[in-house]
């Protein structure tokens, strides 16, 4: 596989997993009120963090576009901090959505750049 195809695959993985993370964060309160509690397991949360880390690492491994690389790592850092501190304050709950959306946008921007090259 060429480096561009590796990055493109990682971008798809990152965008899809961040989208599912947003869906997960929106659905869990409703599902918990219905008695479905397995989705609030911390292992699922750390799985989202791990997949985001791997996809961003693979995407930025070649340092092809420094600006987007920095953007993705800042978004990931904010995302991880927001998830880990979500119980502390309400602002971190909003941060999860903002940073997860930022990761999606960063991956889409990088995919667009990969298709141009």
N, C-alpha and C positions, 0 to 999 in steps of 0.2 A: 504494500500500500504506500502511496506517496504521502509526504507530510501533509499536503493539502487535504487529501481524503481522510487522514486521521483526524485532522482538526475539524473537518466538516462533520464526521461521525460524533466527535465529542461535543460539538455545538448542538447537534440534534438531541443527544442524550441530556445535555444540560438544560436546554429549553423545555423539553418534555417533562423532565423531572421537576423543574421549577414550577411548571404549570400544574402538575399533580400536587405539588406542595401547597399551592394556593387553594386548590380544590379541597385538599385534606384539611387545611386550616379553617376553611369556611364550613365544611361539613361536620367536623367533629363535635361542635357544640350541639347541633341538631341531633346527631346520632347518639350522643351521650344522654340527651333528654329522653330518647326512645329506648334507652337501656342497652345500647350497643357500645360497649366500652373498650373493645380490643384496639380500636384505632387511636386511642389516646396513649398507647404504650410508648415509653421513651425510646425504645429500640427503633421504632418507625421514624421518630424525629432524628435520631442520629444517623439513620440510613439516608435520609434526605440530605443531611450535612455531608456525609461521605460521598454520595453521588455528585453533589454540587462541587465538592473539592476535586474529585477525579476528573470531572468534565472540564473544569476550569484549568486544572493543571495540564491536561492533554491539549487543550485549546491554546494555552499560552506557552507551551513547552518550547516552541521554536522562536518565541519573541518576535513574531512577524510584524505585528502592529502594536507598538508600545502603548499607544493611547488606549486602545481597547483592552489590552492586557491589564493595565492599571485599573481601568474602570471595573473589569470583572473581578479582580482581587479585592477592590474596595467594597464592591457589592457583596461578595462572598463573606468578607469579614463582618460587615454590618448584619448580614443574614444570620451568620453563626452566633454573633453576640445577641441579636434580638431573640433567637430561639432559646438560647441558654438563659436569658434573663426575662423571658416573657411573663413569668409569675411575679416579678418584682414590681412592674408598673405597666400601665395600659399602653404607654408610648411604644414599648417593645413589641406589642401585638401589631400595631400599625407598621412598625419597622419591618416586621417579617414580610408583610405584603409589599411594602415599598421595595425592599431589597430583593425579594424574590422576583418581582416584576422587572427590576433593574437587571438581574441576571438573565432573564428571558430576552430583554431588549439587547443586552450585550451580545448574547449568542446569536440572535437574529442579525445584528449588525455585522458580526464576524462571518456568518454564513454568506451574507450578501457579498462581503469582501472576497471570500473564498471563491464564489462563483464568478467574480470579475477576473480573477487571475487564472 
